[in-house]
């Protein structure tokens, strides 16, 4: 606290005026500082609100991305199951077709064997008949 010198009829007028002037200047400076701080606080509050909105938006975007990811994953799994099921059906069809062709080839092979046997018997019979004819020729001479 400041003390003033005494003069007649009380305190020294110049000192009091100077002090009041200094107090007024400091008070105005403090008021200006407070106004600046209030403005800065308002500005920071607005920025904070802006960032909170951005955070909400990002959180929503993350949730949507997670849901999309789950949906894509489910869809991919279902598609993979369908592909596997289709592949199994195709494999079964291919195997069945191969078995049918194999049976046909086996039947054809058996038919060819029979035909060869028939041909061999006929040819053998023809040869035997020819040998008999040749032997008859020898006897007649």
Beta strands, then each sheet from edge to edge (+ up, - down):
strand 1: 6-7
strand 2: 10-11
sheet 1: 1+ 2-
end
